[in-house]
Amino acid sequence: MNANHNNGNPSFKIPKDWNLQSKQLKEKFSTLTDYDLKLEEGKEKEMLERIGSRLRKNREEVINIIKEINLS
């Protein structure tokens, strides 16, 4: 699956181990649902928007949260 994101942040890519990352996000943010974190090929932008809407964060903030989780 090619999950590159070049809209506004060309260096950001959805982590390859998204299942693990999404579990960590759910642990950190209990308001996130499985639907919010569902990754479909070609719909990465929509997923980031769902996460942002649920957390009341903008796209860049969501990307930074995912990057932080990915580094931990």
mmCIF file of the N, C-alpha and C atoms, coordinates in Angstrom:
data_MODEL
# 
_entry.id   MODEL 
# 
loop_
_atom_site.group_PDB 
_atom_site.id 
_atom_site.type_symbol 
_atom_site.label_atom_id 
_atom_site.label_alt_id 
_atom_site.label_comp_id 
_atom_site.label_asym_id 
_atom_site.label_entity_id 
_atom_site.label_seq_id 
_atom_site.pdbx_PDB_ins_code 
_atom_site.Cartn_x 
_atom_site.Cartn_y 
_atom_site.Cartn_z 
_atom_site.occupancy 
_atom_site.B_iso_or_equiv 
_atom_site.pdbx_formal_charge 
_atom_site.auth_seq_id 
_atom_site.auth_comp_id 
_atom_site.auth_asym_id 
_atom_site.auth_atom_id 
_atom_site.pdbx_PDB_model_num 
ATOM 1   N N  . MET A 1 1  ? 0.841   -1.182 0.000  1.00 0.00 ? 1  MET A N  1 
ATOM 2   C CA . MET A 1 1  ? 0.000   0.000  0.000  1.00 0.00 ? 1  MET A CA 1 
ATOM 3   C C  . MET A 1 1  ? 0.878   1.233  0.000  1.00 0.00 ? 1  MET A C  1 
ATOM 4   N N  . ASN A 1 2  ? 0.649   2.091  -0.919 1.00 0.00 ? 2  ASN A N  1 
ATOM 5   C CA . ASN A 1 2  ? 1.383   3.346  -0.983 1.00 0.00 ? 2  ASN A CA 1 
ATOM 6   C C  . ASN A 1 2  ? 0.563   4.410  -0.284 1.00 0.00 ? 2  ASN A C  1 
ATOM 7   N N  . ALA A 1 3  ? 1.044   4.851  0.888  1.00 0.00 ? 3  ALA A N  1 
ATOM 8   C CA . ALA A 1 3  ? 0.264   5.796  1.687  1.00 0.00 ? 3  ALA A CA 1 
ATOM 9   C C  . ALA A 1 3  ? 0.991   7.134  1.815  1.00 0.00 ? 3  ALA A C  1 
ATOM 10  N N  . ASN A 1 4  ? 1.624   7.562  0.748  1.00 0.00 ? 4  ASN A N  1 
ATOM 11  C CA . ASN A 1 4  ? 2.308   8.854  0.786  1.00 0.00 ? 4  ASN A CA 1 
ATOM 12  C C  . ASN A 1 4  ? 1.307   9.977  0.886  1.00 0.00 ? 4  ASN A C  1 
ATOM 13  N N  . HIS A 1 5  ? 1.719   11.016 1.598  1.00 0.00 ? 5  HIS A N  1 
ATOM 14  C CA . HIS A 1 5  ? 0.871   12.191 1.738  1.00 0.00 ? 5  HIS A CA 1 
ATOM 15  C C  . HIS A 1 5  ? 1.672   13.398 1.317  1.00 0.00 ? 5  HIS A C  1 
ATOM 16  N N  . ASN A 1 6  ? 1.279   14.033 0.257  1.00 0.00 ? 6  ASN A N  1 
ATOM 17  C CA . ASN A 1 6  ? 2.031   15.188 -0.214 1.00 0.00 ? 6  ASN A CA 1 
ATOM 18  C C  . ASN A 1 6  ? 1.241   16.477 -0.100 1.00 0.00 ? 6  ASN A C  1 
ATOM 19  N N  . ASN A 1 7  ? 0.111   16.446 0.556  1.00 0.00 ? 7  ASN A N  1 
ATOM 20  C CA . ASN A 1 7  ? -0.700  17.644 0.715  1.00 0.00 ? 7  ASN A CA 1 
ATOM 21  C C  . ASN A 1 7  ? -0.230  18.432 1.927  1.00 0.00 ? 7  ASN A C  1 
ATOM 22  N N  . GLY A 1 8  ? 0.624   19.424 1.725  1.00 0.00 ? 8  GLY A N  1 
ATOM 23  C CA . GLY A 1 8  ? 1.033   20.286 2.815  1.00 0.00 ? 8  GLY A CA 1 
ATOM 24  C C  . GLY A 1 8  ? 2.198   19.768 3.621  1.00 0.00 ? 8  GLY A C  1 
ATOM 25  N N  . ASN A 1 9  ? 2.456   18.490 3.621  1.00 0.00 ? 9  ASN A N  1 
ATOM 26  C CA . ASN A 1 9  ? 3.556   17.928 4.385  1.00 0.00 ? 9  ASN A CA 1 
ATOM 27  C C  . ASN A 1 9  ? 4.163   16.772 3.604  1.00 0.00 ? 9  ASN A C  1 
ATOM 28  N N  . PRO A 1 10 ? 5.052   17.080 2.660  1.00 0.00 ? 10 PRO A N  1 
ATOM 29  C CA . PRO A 1 10 ? 5.564   16.041 1.763  1.00 0.00 ? 10 PRO A CA 1 
ATOM 30  C C  . PRO A 1 10 ? 6.376   14.962 2.466  1.00 0.00 ? 10 PRO A C  1 
ATOM 31  N N  . SER A 1 11 ? 6.879   15.213 3.674  1.00 0.00 ? 11 SER A N  1 
ATOM 32  C CA . SER A 1 11 ? 7.704   14.221 4.338  1.00 0.00 ? 11 SER A CA 1 
ATOM 33  C C  . SER A 1 11 ? 6.879   13.244 5.169  1.00 0.00 ? 11 SER A C  1 
ATOM 34  N N  . PHE A 1 12 ? 5.562   13.444 5.287  1.00 0.00 ? 12 PHE A N  1 
ATOM 35  C CA . PHE A 1 12 ? 4.739   12.582 6.120  1.00 0.00 ? 12 PHE A CA 1 
ATOM 36  C C  . PHE A 1 12 ? 4.213   11.389 5.352  1.00 0.00 ? 12 PHE A C  1 
ATOM 37  N N  . LYS A 1 13 ? 4.363   10.204 5.962  1.00 0.00 ? 13 LYS A N  1 
ATOM 38  C CA . LYS A 1 13 ? 3.797   8.982  5.410  1.00 0.00 ? 13 LYS A CA 1 
ATOM 39  C C  . LYS A 1 13 ? 3.092   8.264  6.551  1.00 0.00 ? 13 LYS A C  1 
ATOM 40  N N  . ILE A 1 14 ? 1.951   7.661  6.256  1.00 0.00 ? 14 ILE A N  1 
ATOM 41  C CA . ILE A 1 14 ? 1.272   6.844  7.253  1.00 0.00 ? 14 ILE A CA 1 
ATOM 42  C C  . ILE A 1 14 ? 2.223   5.690  7.593  1.00 0.00 ? 14 ILE A C  1 
ATOM 43  N N  . PRO A 1 15 ? 2.450   5.433  8.884  1.00 0.00 ? 15 PRO A N  1 
ATOM 44  C CA . PRO A 1 15 ? 3.367   4.350  9.262  1.00 0.00 ? 15 PRO A CA 1 
ATOM 45  C C  . PRO A 1 15 ? 2.923   3.004  8.688  1.00 0.00 ? 15 PRO A C  1 
ATOM 46  N N  . LYS A 1 16 ? 3.907   2.181  8.327  1.00 0.00 ? 16 LYS A N  1 
ATOM 47  C CA . LYS A 1 16 ? 3.607   0.865  7.746  1.00 0.00 ? 16 LYS A CA 1 
ATOM 48  C C  . LYS A 1 16 ? 2.909   -0.041 8.752  1.00 0.00 ? 16 LYS A C  1 
ATOM 49  N N  . ASP A 1 17 ? 3.237   0.117  10.023 1.00 0.00 ? 17 ASP A N  1 
ATOM 50  C CA . ASP A 1 17 ? 2.606   -0.701 11.058 1.00 0.00 ? 17 ASP A CA 1 
ATOM 51  C C  . ASP A 1 17 ? 1.413   0.044  11.653 1.00 0.00 ? 17 ASP A C  1 
ATOM 52  N N  . TRP A 1 18 ? 0.503   0.461  10.780 1.00 0.00 ? 18 TRP A N  1 
ATOM 53  C CA . TRP A 1 18 ? -0.619  1.310  11.198 1.00 0.00 ? 18 TRP A CA 1 
ATOM 54  C C  . TRP A 1 18 ? -1.483  0.647  12.261 1.00 0.00 ? 18 TRP A C  1 
ATOM 55  N N  . ASN A 1 19 ? -1.643  -0.684 12.211 1.00 0.00 ? 19 ASN A N  1 
ATOM 56  C CA . ASN A 1 19 ? -2.471  -1.357 13.216 1.00 0.00 ? 19 ASN A CA 1 
ATOM 57  C C  . ASN A 1 19 ? -1.930  -1.095 14.618 1.00 0.00 ? 19 ASN A C  1 
ATOM 58  N N  . LEU A 1 20 ? -0.633  -1.205 14.786 1.00 0.00 ? 20 LEU A N  1 
ATOM 59  C CA . LEU A 1 20 ? -0.015  -0.927 16.085 1.00 0.00 ? 20 LEU A CA 1 
ATOM 60  C C  . LEU A 1 20 ? -0.152  0.549  16.446 1.00 0.00 ? 20 LEU A C  1 
ATOM 61  N N  . GLN A 1 21 ? 0.112   1.415  15.478 1.00 0.00 ? 21 GLN A N  1 
ATOM 62  C CA . GLN A 1 21 ? 0.026   2.855  15.730 1.00 0.00 ? 21 GLN A CA 1 
ATOM 63  C C  . GLN A 1 21 ? -1.396  3.255  16.115 1.00 0.00 ? 21 GLN A C  1 
ATOM 64  N N  . SER A 1 22 ? -2.378  2.690  15.435 1.00 0.00 ? 22 SER A N  1 
ATOM 65  C CA . SER A 1 22 ? -3.766  3.053  15.732 1.00 0.00 ? 22 SER A CA 1 
ATOM 66  C C  . SER A 1 22 ? -4.161  2.582  17.127 1.00 0.00 ? 22 SER A C  1 
ATOM 67  N N  . LYS A 1 23 ? -3.670  1.426  17.562 1.00 0.00 ? 23 LYS A N  1 
ATOM 68  C CA . LYS A 1 23 ? -3.942  0.952  18.924 1.00 0.00 ? 23 LYS A CA 1 
ATOM 69  C C  . LYS A 1 23 ? -3.343  1.909  19.948 1.00 0.00 ? 23 LYS A C  1 
ATOM 70  N N  . GLN A 1 24 ? -2.136  2.377  19.673 1.00 0.00 ? 24 GLN A N  1 
ATOM 71  C CA . GLN A 1 24 ? -1.488  3.322  20.593 1.00 0.00 ? 24 GLN A CA 1 
ATOM 72  C C  . GLN A 1 24 ? -2.249  4.649  20.629 1.00 0.00 ? 24 GLN A C  1 
ATOM 73  N N  . LEU A 1 25 ? -2.751  5.093  19.490 1.00 0.00 ? 25 LEU A N  1 
ATOM 74  C CA . LEU A 1 25 ? -3.548  6.320  19.448 1.00 0.00 ? 25 LEU A CA 1 
ATOM 75  C C  . LEU A 1 25 ? -4.829  6.158  20.258 1.00 0.00 ? 25 LEU A C  1 
ATOM 76  N N  . LYS A 1 26 ? -5.481  4.984  20.135 1.00 0.00 ? 26 LYS A N  1 
ATOM 77  C CA . LYS A 1 26 ? -6.711  4.738  20.894 1.00 0.00 ? 26 LYS A CA 1 
ATOM 78  C C  . LYS A 1 26 ? -6.437  4.714  22.394 1.00 0.00 ? 26 LYS A C  1 
ATOM 79  N N  . GLU A 1 27 ? -5.275  4.178  22.787 1.00 0.00 ? 27 GLU A N  1 
ATOM 80  C CA . GLU A 1 27 ? -4.920  4.161  24.203 1.00 0.00 ? 27 GLU A CA 1 
ATOM 81  C C  . GLU A 1 27 ? -4.690  5.573  24.723 1.00 0.00 ? 27 GLU A C  1 
ATOM 82  N N  . LYS A 1 28 ? -4.059  6.395  23.904 1.00 0.00 ? 28 LYS A N  1 
ATOM 83  C CA . LYS A 1 28 ? -3.745  7.765  24.319 1.00 0.00 ? 28 LYS A CA 1 
ATOM 84  C C  . LYS A 1 28 ? -4.975  8.672  24.255 1.00 0.00 ? 28 LYS A C  1 
ATOM 85  N N  . PHE A 1 29 ? -5.825  8.454  23.262 1.00 0.00 ? 29 PHE A N  1 
ATOM 86  C CA . PHE A 1 29 ? -7.017  9.287  23.055 1.00 0.00 ? 29 PHE A CA 1 
ATOM 87  C C  . PHE A 1 29 ? -8.242  8.374  23.052 1.00 0.00 ? 29 PHE A C  1 
ATOM 88  N N  . SER A 1 30 ? -8.861  8.222  24.208 1.00 0.00 ? 30 SER A N  1 
ATOM 89  C CA . SER A 1 30 ? -9.970  7.269  24.350 1.00 0.00 ? 30 SER A CA 1 
ATOM 90  C C  . SER A 1 30 ? -11.198 7.646  23.532 1.00 0.00 ? 30 SER A C  1 
ATOM 91  N N  . THR A 1 31 ? -11.268 8.888  23.051 1.00 0.00 ? 31 THR A N  1 
ATOM 92  C CA . THR A 1 31 ? -12.422 9.307  22.245 1.00 0.00 ? 31 THR A CA 1 
ATOM 93  C C  . THR A 1 31 ? -12.349 8.775  20.813 1.00 0.00 ? 31 THR A C  1 
ATOM 94  N N  . LEU A 1 32 ? -11.183 8.331  20.373 1.00 0.00 ? 32 LEU A N  1 
ATOM 95  C CA . LEU A 1 32 ? -11.049 7.814  19.008 1.00 0.00 ? 32 LEU A CA 1 
ATOM 96  C C  . LEU A 1 32 ? -11.736 6.460  18.884 1.00 0.00 ? 32 LEU A C  1 
ATOM 97  N N  . THR A 1 33 ? -12.402 6.253  17.762 1.00 0.00 ? 33 THR A N  1 
ATOM 98  C CA . THR A 1 33 ? -13.089 4.991  17.503 1.00 0.00 ? 33 THR A CA 1 
ATOM 99  C C  . THR A 1 33 ? -12.339 4.208  16.426 1.00 0.00 ? 33 THR A C  1 
ATOM 100 N N  . ASP A 1 34 ? -12.712 2.938  16.270 1.00 0.00 ? 34 ASP A N  1 
ATOM 101 C CA . ASP A 1 34 ? -12.126 2.128  15.196 1.00 0.00 ? 34 ASP A CA 1 
ATOM 102 C C  . ASP A 1 34 ? -12.402 2.771  13.840 1.00 0.00 ? 34 ASP A C  1 
ATOM 103 N N  . TYR A 1 35 ? -13.602 3.339  13.691 1.00 0.00 ? 35 TYR A N  1 
ATOM 104 C CA . TYR A 1 35 ? -13.949 3.998  12.426 1.00 0.00 ? 35 TYR A CA 1 
ATOM 105 C C  . TYR A 1 35 ? -13.029 5.192  12.164 1.00 0.00 ? 35 TYR A C  1 
ATOM 106 N N  . ASP A 1 36 ? -12.757 5.994  13.194 1.00 0.00 ? 36 ASP A N  1 
ATOM 107 C CA . ASP A 1 36 ? -11.875 7.157  13.025 1.00 0.00 ? 36 ASP A CA 1 
ATOM 108 C C  . ASP A 1 36 ? -10.507 6.724  12.506 1.00 0.00 ? 36 ASP A C  1 
ATOM 109 N N  . LEU A 1 37 ? -10.042 5.576  12.962 1.00 0.00 ? 37 LEU A N  1 
ATOM 110 C CA . LEU A 1 37 ? -8.683  5.114  12.664 1.00 0.00 ? 37 LEU A CA 1 
ATOM 111 C C  . LEU A 1 37 ? -8.612  4.138  11.496 1.00 0.00 ? 37 LEU A C  1 
ATOM 112 N N  . LYS A 1 38 ? -9.739  3.891  10.846 1.00 0.00 ? 38 LYS A N  1 
ATOM 113 C CA . LYS A 1 38 ? -9.762  2.947  9.723  1.00 0.00 ? 38 LYS A CA 1 
ATOM 114 C C  . LYS A 1 38 ? -8.995  3.519  8.541  1.00 0.00 ? 38 LYS A C  1 
ATOM 115 N N  . LEU A 1 39 ? -7.984  2.791  8.114  1.00 0.00 ? 39 LEU A N  1 
ATOM 116 C CA . LEU A 1 39 ? -7.138  3.230  7.004  1.00 0.00 ? 39 LEU A CA 1 
ATOM 117 C C  . LEU A 1 39 ? -7.513  2.455  5.750  1.00 0.00 ? 39 LEU A C  1 
ATOM 118 N N  . GLU A 1 40 ? -7.994  3.190  4.755  1.00 0.00 ? 40 GLU A N  1 
ATOM 119 C CA . GLU A 1 40 ? -8.308  2.600  3.463  1.00 0.00 ? 40 GLU A CA 1 
ATOM 120 C C  . GLU A 1 40 ? -7.358  3.189  2.431  1.00 0.00 ? 40 GLU A C  1 
ATOM 121 N N  . GLU A 1 41 ? -6.880  2.340  1.545  1.00 0.00 ? 41 GLU A N  1 
ATOM 122 C CA . GLU A 1 41 ? -5.942  2.801  0.519  1.00 0.00 ? 41 GLU A CA 1 
ATOM 123 C C  . GLU A 1 41 ? -6.566  3.925  -0.299 1.00 0.00 ? 41 GLU A C  1 
ATOM 124 N N  . GLY A 1 42 ? -5.810  5.013  -0.424 1.00 0.00 ? 42 GLY A N  1 
ATOM 125 C CA . GLY A 1 42 ? -6.278  6.158  -1.186 1.00 0.00 ? 42 GLY A CA 1 
ATOM 126 C C  . GLY A 1 42 ? -7.155  7.119  -0.397 1.00 0.00 ? 42 GLY A C  1 
ATOM 127 N N  . LYS A 1 43 ? -7.462  6.768  0.854  1.00 0.00 ? 43 LYS A N  1 
ATOM 128 C CA . LYS A 1 43 ? -8.338  7.617  1.671  1.00 0.00 ? 43 LYS A CA 1 
ATOM 129 C C  . LYS A 1 43 ? -7.641  8.054  2.960  1.00 0.00 ? 43 LYS A C  1 
ATOM 130 N N  . GLU A 1 44 ? -6.330  8.195  2.893  1.00 0.00 ? 44 GLU A N  1 
ATOM 131 C CA . GLU A 1 44 ? -5.566  8.598  4.066  1.00 0.00 ? 44 GLU A CA 1 
ATOM 132 C C  . GLU A 1 44 ? -5.968  9.997  4.536  1.00 0.00 ? 44 GLU A C  1 
ATOM 133 N N  . LYS A 1 45 ? -6.223  10.882 3.579  1.00 0.00 ? 45 LYS A N  1 
ATOM 134 C CA . LYS A 1 45 ? -6.603  12.257 3.918  1.00 0.00 ? 45 LYS A CA 1 
ATOM 135 C C  . LYS A 1 45 ? -7.903  12.265 4.722  1.00 0.00 ? 45 LYS A C  1 
ATOM 136 N N  . GLU A 1 46 ? -8.859  11.458 4.300  1.00 0.00 ? 46 GLU A N  1 
ATOM 137 C CA . GLU A 1 46 ? -10.134 11.383 5.008  1.00 0.00 ? 46 GLU A CA 1 
ATOM 138 C C  . GLU A 1 46 ? -9.939  10.874 6.428  1.00 0.00 ? 46 GLU A C  1 
ATOM 139 N N  . MET A 1 47 ? -9.065  9.882  6.602  1.00 0.00 ? 47 MET A N  1 
ATOM 140 C CA . MET A 1 47 ? -8.802  9.360  7.934  1.00 0.00 ? 47 MET A CA 1 
ATOM 141 C C  . MET A 1 47 ? -8.193  10.446 8.822  1.00 0.00 ? 47 MET A C  1 
ATOM 142 N N  . LEU A 1 48 ? -7.233  11.192 8.291  1.00 0.00 ? 48 LEU A N  1 
ATOM 143 C CA . LEU A 1 48 ? -6.620  12.275 9.075  1.00 0.00 ? 48 LEU A CA 1 
ATOM 144 C C  . LEU A 1 48 ? -7.666  13.316 9.454  1.00 0.00 ? 48 LEU A C  1 
ATOM 145 N N  . GLU A 1 49 ? -8.600  13.576 8.550  1.00 0.00 ? 49 GLU A N  1 
ATOM 146 C CA . GLU A 1 49 ? -9.674  14.533 8.846  1.00 0.00 ? 49 GLU A CA 1 
ATOM 147 C C  . GLU A 1 49 ? -10.588 14.005 9.948  1.00 0.00 ? 49 GLU A C  1 
ATOM 148 N N  . ARG A 1 50 ? -10.906 12.712 9.916  1.00 0.00 ? 50 ARG A N  1 
ATOM 149 C CA . ARG A 1 50 ? -11.758 12.124 10.965 1.00 0.00 ? 50 ARG A CA 1 
ATOM 150 C C  . ARG A 1 50 ? -11.075 12.222 12.323 1.00 0.00 ? 50 ARG A C  1 
ATOM 151 N N  . ILE A 1 51 ? -9.777  11.883 12.363 1.00 0.00 ? 51 ILE A N  1 
ATOM 152 C CA . ILE A 1 51 ? -9.026  11.960 13.615 1.00 0.00 ? 51 ILE A CA 1 
ATOM 153 C C  . ILE A 1 51 ? -9.000  13.402 14.103 1.00 0.00 ? 51 ILE A C  1 
ATOM 154 N N  . GLY A 1 52 ? -8.718  14.327 13.198 1.00 0.00 ? 52 GLY A N  1 
ATOM 155 C CA . GLY A 1 52 ? -8.666  15.736 13.563 1.00 0.00 ? 52 GLY A CA 1 
ATOM 156 C C  . GLY A 1 52 ? -9.991  16.243 14.084 1.00 0.00 ? 52 GLY A C  1 
ATOM 157 N N  . SER A 1 53 ? -11.064 15.833 13.452 1.00 0.00 ? 53 SER A N  1 
ATOM 158 C CA . SER A 1 53 ? -12.392 16.254 13.892 1.00 0.00 ? 53 SER A CA 1 
ATOM 159 C C  . SER A 1 53 ? -12.690 15.724 15.289 1.00 0.00 ? 53 SER A C  1 
ATOM 160 N N  . ARG A 1 54 ? -12.370 14.457 15.525 1.00 0.00 ? 54 ARG A N  1 
ATOM 161 C CA . ARG A 1 54 ? -12.647 13.840 16.821 1.00 0.00 ? 54 ARG A CA 1 
ATOM 162 C C  . ARG A 1 54 ? -11.819 14.492 17.928 1.00 0.00 ? 54 ARG A C  1 
ATOM 163 N N  . LEU A 1 55 ? -10.546 14.802 17.612 1.00 0.00 ? 55 LEU A N  1 
ATOM 164 C CA . LEU A 1 55 ? -9.649  15.377 18.621 1.00 0.00 ? 55 LEU A CA 1 
ATOM 165 C C  . LEU A 1 55 ? -9.678  16.900 18.651 1.00 0.00 ? 55 LEU A C  1 
ATOM 166 N N  . ARG A 1 56 ? -10.423 17.478 17.703 1.00 0.00 ? 56 ARG A N  1 
ATOM 167 C CA . ARG A 1 56 ? -10.478 18.940 17.570 1.00 0.00 ? 56 ARG A CA 1 
ATOM 168 C C  . ARG A 1 56 ? -9.085  19.522 17.339 1.00 0.00 ? 56 ARG A C  1 
ATOM 169 N N  . LYS A 1 57 ? -8.397  18.907 16.391 1.00 0.00 ? 57 LYS A N  1 
ATOM 170 C CA . LYS A 1 57 ? -7.045  19.319 16.003 1.00 0.00 ? 57 LYS A CA 1 
ATOM 171 C C  . LYS A 1 57 ? -7.026  19.544 14.500 1.00 0.00 ? 57 LYS A C  1 
ATOM 172 N N  . ASN A 1 58 ? -6.100  20.399 14.047 1.00 0.00 ? 58 ASN A N  1 
ATOM 173 C CA . ASN A 1 58 ? -5.953  20.569 12.601 1.00 0.00 ? 58 ASN A CA 1 
ATOM 174 C C  . ASN A 1 58 ? -5.058  19.464 12.043 1.00 0.00 ? 58 ASN A C  1 
ATOM 175 N N  . ARG A 1 59 ? -4.960  19.419 10.738 1.00 0.00 ? 59 ARG A N  1 
ATOM 176 C CA . ARG A 1 59 ? -4.224  18.338 10.069 1.00 0.00 ? 59 ARG A CA 1 
ATOM 177 C C  . ARG A 1 59 ? -2.778  18.256 10.536 1.00 0.00 ? 59 ARG A C  1 
ATOM 178 N N  . GLU A 1 60 ? -2.108  19.391 10.644 1.00 0.00 ? 60 GLU A N  1 
ATOM 179 C CA . GLU A 1 60 ? -0.706  19.383 11.071 1.00 0.00 ? 60 GLU A CA 1 
ATOM 180 C C  . GLU A 1 60 ? -0.551  18.844 12.490 1.00 0.00 ? 60 GLU A C  1 
ATOM 181 N N  . GLU A 1 61 ? -1.488  19.199 13.365 1.00 0.00 ? 61 GLU A N  1 
ATOM 182 C CA . GLU A 1 61 ? -1.435  18.687 14.737 1.00 0.00 ? 61 GLU A CA 1 
ATOM 183 C C  . GLU A 1 61 ? -1.625  17.170 14.759 1.00 0.00 ? 61 GLU A C  1 
ATOM 184 N N  . VAL A 1 62 ? -2.545  16.662 13.943 1.00 0.00 ? 62 VAL A N  1 
ATOM 185 C CA . VAL A 1 62 ? -2.772  15.222 13.854 1.00 0.00 ? 62 VAL A CA 1 
ATOM 186 C C  . VAL A 1 62 ? -1.504  14.525 13.354 1.00 0.00 ? 62 VAL A C  1 
ATOM 187 N N  . ILE A 1 63 ? -0.891  15.073 12.322 1.00 0.00 ? 63 ILE A N  1 
ATOM 188 C CA . ILE A 1 63 ? 0.344   14.492 11.783 1.00 0.00 ? 63 ILE A CA 1 
ATOM 189 C C  . ILE A 1 63 ? 1.431   14.470 12.860 1.00 0.00 ? 63 ILE A C  1 
ATOM 190 N N  . ASN A 1 64 ? 1.553   15.549 13.616 1.00 0.00 ? 64 ASN A N  1 
ATOM 191 C CA . ASN A 1 64 ? 2.557   15.593 14.680 1.00 0.00 ? 64 ASN A CA 1 
ATOM 192 C C  . ASN A 1 64 ? 2.276   14.563 15.762 1.00 0.00 ? 64 ASN A C  1 
ATOM 193 N N  . ILE A 1 65 ? 1.013   14.359 16.107 1.00 0.00 ? 65 ILE A N  1 
ATOM 194 C CA . ILE A 1 65 ? 0.646   13.344 17.096 1.00 0.00 ? 65 ILE A CA 1 
ATOM 195 C C  . ILE A 1 65 ? 1.043   11.957 16.590 1.00 0.00 ? 65 ILE A C  1 
ATOM 196 N N  . ILE A 1 66 ? 0.746   11.669 15.322 1.00 0.00 ? 66 ILE A N  1 
ATOM 197 C CA . ILE A 1 66 ? 1.096   10.363 14.741 1.00 0.00 ? 66 ILE A CA 1 
ATOM 198 C C  . ILE A 1 66 ? 2.612   10.183 14.714 1.00 0.00 ? 66 ILE A C  1 
ATOM 199 N N  . LYS A 1 67 ? 3.330   11.230 14.371 1.00 0.00 ? 67 LYS A N  1 
ATOM 200 C CA . LYS A 1 67 ? 4.801   11.151 14.363 1.00 0.00 ? 67 LYS A CA 1 
ATOM 201 C C  . LYS A 1 67 ? 5.336   10.871 15.756 1.00 0.00 ? 67 LYS A C  1 
ATOM 202 N N  . GLU A 1 68 ? 4.769   11.531 16.777 1.00 0.00 ? 68 GLU A N  1 
ATOM 203 C CA . GLU A 1 68 ? 5.215   11.307 18.157 1.00 0.00 ? 68 GLU A CA 1 
ATOM 204 C C  . GLU A 1 68 ? 4.971   9.863  18.580 1.00 0.00 ? 68 GLU A C  1 
ATOM 205 N N  . ILE A 1 69 ? 3.793   9.329  18.248 1.00 0.00 ? 69 ILE A N  1 
ATOM 206 C CA . ILE A 1 69 ? 3.470   7.946  18.577 1.00 0.00 ? 69 ILE A CA 1 
ATOM 207 C C  . ILE A 1 69 ? 4.441   7.010  17.851 1.00 0.00 ? 69 ILE A C  1 
ATOM 208 N N  . ASN A 1 70 ? 4.754   7.335  16.617 1.00 0.00 ? 70 ASN A N  1 
ATOM 209 C CA . ASN A 1 70 ? 5.645   6.508  15.803 1.00 0.00 ? 70 ASN A CA 1 
ATOM 210 C C  . ASN A 1 70 ? 7.052   6.477  16.379 1.00 0.00 ? 70 ASN A C  1 
ATOM 211 N N  . LEU A 1 71 ? 7.462   7.535  17.045 1.00 0.00 ? 71 LEU A N  1 
ATOM 212 C CA . LEU A 1 71 ? 8.807   7.602  17.617 1.00 0.00 ? 71 LEU A CA 1 
ATOM 213 C C  . LEU A 1 71 ? 8.898   6.916  18.973 1.00 0.00 ? 71 LEU A C  1 
ATOM 214 N N  . SER A 1 72 ? 7.770   6.707  19.615 1.00 0.00 ? 72 SER A N  1 
ATOM 215 C CA . SER A 1 72 ? 7.798   6.124  20.961 1.00 0.00 ? 72 SER A CA 1 
ATOM 216 C C  . SER A 1 72 ? 7.893   4.614  20.928 1.00 0.00 ? 72 SER A C  1 
# 
